[in-house]
Amino acid sequence: MEDSVDRHVARWAAFWKDEPAFAPEVEGVLVRMMYIKKWIERADAAAFAASGDDFTLQDYKTLHVLMVQPWPTEATPAQLAEAANVTRAAMTSRLDRLEEAGLITRQVDGSDRRRVLVRPTAKGRDMWNKYIFEGIARDQRALAALRHEELVQLNGLLRKVLLSLEE
């Protein structure tokens, strides 16, 4: 069976037929990974747009960083900005929104008054729980074509690539 990436790779292979540096297998793998990631991102965006809540994908991602990073109960805005790969100013506006919605608290650190600690509220944890499981279901749908053994194999191969890049 042929997919859209096979056609993409075939076009490039014809264009680069005399170029030994072009590796169709590498192009195919990278474009497929990119397409899968885009499918998941579009599905996530559509789910939040259709939710009817005043809770955006950006809100979720910010709350998610707080819930799953090395600081499961608290973090500084700077730590969250770094983990979310956004500027500190962007994180401040995100935190303003979450605090206004009652999903987080910000308190001055008692041991260092220069630091502010961000913590999820019970409402914030409930909101995160609601959306994390919906996201897990979308992720599983994206990879539903693979059997468990194939997912284990794919994980092993991707781990091997990532370890080589982390050296």
C-alpha positions as CSV (number, residue, x, y, z in Angstrom):
1,M,0.0,0.0,0.0
2,E,1.2,3.5,-0.8
3,D,0.6,6.6,1.3
4,S,1.0,10.3,0.6
5,V,4.6,10.2,1.9
6,D,5.5,7.5,-0.6
7,R,4.4,9.8,-3.4
8,H,6.3,12.7,-1.9
9,V,9.5,10.6,-1.6
10,A,9.1,9.4,-5.2
11,R,8.9,12.9,-6.5
12,W,12.0,13.9,-4.6
13,A,13.8,10.7,-5.6
14,A,13.1,11.5,-9.3
15,F,14.3,15.0,-8.8
16,W,17.5,13.9,-6.9
17,K,18.1,10.7,-9.0
18,D,21.7,11.6,-9.6
19,E,22.3,12.9,-6.0
20,P,23.8,10.2,-3.7
21,A,23.2,12.4,-0.6
22,F,19.4,12.0,-0.9
23,A,18.2,9.1,1.2
24,P,14.6,8.2,0.5
25,E,14.2,6.1,3.6
26,V,15.4,9.0,5.8
27,E,13.0,11.4,4.0
28,G,10.1,9.0,4.4
29,V,10.7,8.4,8.2
30,L,11.1,12.1,9.0
31,V,8.1,13.3,6.9
32,R,5.9,10.5,8.4
33,M,6.9,11.5,11.9
34,M,6.1,15.2,11.1
35,Y,2.7,14.2,9.6
36,I,1.8,12.2,12.7
37,K,2.8,15.0,15.0
38,K,0.8,17.5,12.9
39,W,-2.3,15.2,13.0
40,I,-2.1,15.0,16.8
41,E,-1.7,18.8,17.1
42,R,-4.7,19.4,14.8
43,A,-6.8,16.9,16.7
44,D,-5.8,18.6,20.0
45,A,-6.6,22.0,18.7
46,A,-10.0,20.9,17.3
47,A,-10.9,19.2,20.6
48,F,-10.2,22.4,22.6
49,A,-12.0,24.5,20.0
50,A,-15.1,22.3,20.3
51,S,-15.0,21.9,24.1
52,G,-17.2,24.9,24.8
53,D,-15.0,25.6,27.9
54,D,-13.1,28.9,28.3
55,F,-10.0,26.7,28.6
56,T,-7.6,26.8,25.7
57,L,-5.0,24.4,24.5
58,Q,-2.4,27.0,25.6
59,D,-4.0,26.9,29.1
60,Y,-3.8,23.2,29.1
61,K,-0.2,23.1,28.0
62,T,0.7,25.5,30.8
63,L,-1.1,23.6,33.5
64,H,0.4,20.4,32.1
65,V,3.9,21.7,32.5
66,L,3.1,22.5,36.1
67,M,1.6,19.0,36.7
68,V,4.2,16.8,35.1
69,Q,7.6,18.5,35.4
70,P,10.0,17.6,38.2
71,W,8.1,19.9,40.5
72,P,4.7,18.1,40.8
73,T,3.2,20.4,43.4
74,E,4.9,23.8,42.7
75,A,7.3,25.6,40.4
76,T,8.5,29.1,39.8
77,P,7.3,31.0,36.7
78,A,10.8,30.9,35.4
79,Q,10.9,27.1,35.7
80,L,7.6,26.9,33.9
81,A,8.6,29.2,31.1
82,E,11.7,27.1,30.5
83,A,9.8,23.9,30.6
84,A,7.2,25.2,28.2
85,N,9.8,26.8,26.0
86,V,8.2,30.2,26.2
87,T,9.4,33.6,27.3
88,R,8.9,34.7,30.9
89,A,6.6,37.4,29.8
90,A,4.5,34.9,27.9
91,M,4.4,32.6,30.9
92,T,3.3,35.6,33.1
93,S,0.3,36.2,30.9
94,R,-0.6,32.5,30.8
95,L,-0.4,32.3,34.6
96,D,-2.5,35.5,34.9
97,R,-5.2,33.7,32.9
98,L,-5.0,30.5,34.9
99,E,-5.0,32.3,38.3
100,E,-8.1,34.3,37.2
101,A,-9.8,31.1,36.4
102,G,-9.0,29.6,39.8
103,L,-6.8,26.9,38.4
104,I,-3.5,27.9,40.0
105,T,-2.3,30.0,42.9
106,R,0.8,32.2,43.1
107,Q,2.4,32.8,46.4
108,V,5.6,34.4,47.6
109,D,8.1,31.7,48.8
110,G,8.3,32.0,52.6
111,S,12.0,31.1,52.6
112,D,13.0,33.5,49.8
113,R,10.6,36.4,49.3
114,R,12.1,37.0,45.8
115,R,10.6,33.8,44.5
116,V,7.0,33.2,43.6
117,L,5.7,29.6,43.7
118,V,2.9,28.5,41.4
119,R,0.7,25.6,42.6
120,P,-2.3,24.0,41.0
121,T,-5.6,24.3,42.8
122,A,-8.0,21.4,43.2
123,K,-10.0,22.9,40.3
124,G,-6.8,23.0,38.3
125,R,-6.0,19.4,39.0
126,D,-9.5,18.4,38.0
127,M,-9.3,20.4,34.8
128,W,-5.9,18.8,33.9
129,N,-7.3,15.3,34.7
130,K,-10.2,15.9,32.4
131,Y,-8.1,16.9,29.4
132,I,-5.1,14.6,29.9
133,F,-7.2,11.5,29.5
134,E,-9.0,13.0,26.4
135,G,-5.5,13.7,25.0
136,I,-4.3,10.2,25.8
137,A,-7.3,8.8,23.8
138,R,-6.4,11.0,20.8
139,D,-2.7,9.9,21.0
140,Q,-3.8,6.2,21.1
141,R,-6.1,6.8,18.1
142,A,-3.2,8.2,16.2
143,L,-1.2,5.0,16.7
144,A,-4.1,2.5,16.7
145,A,-2.8,1.0,13.4
146,L,0.1,-0.6,15.3
147,R,-0.1,-3.7,17.5
148,H,1.4,-3.6,21.0
149,E,4.5,-5.4,19.8
150,E,5.0,-3.0,17.0
151,L,4.7,0.0,19.4
152,V,7.4,-1.6,21.5
153,Q,9.6,-2.1,18.4
154,L,9.0,1.5,17.2
155,N,9.8,2.8,20.7
156,G,13.1,0.9,20.7
157,L,14.1,2.2,17.3
158,L,13.2,5.8,18.1
159,R,15.1,5.5,21.4
160,K,18.2,4.3,19.5
161,V,18.0,7.4,17.3
162,L,17.4,9.7,20.2
163,L,20.3,8.3,22.2
164,S,22.6,8.8,19.3
165,L,21.6,12.5,19.1
166,E,22.0,13.0,22.8
167,E,25.6,11.9,22.8
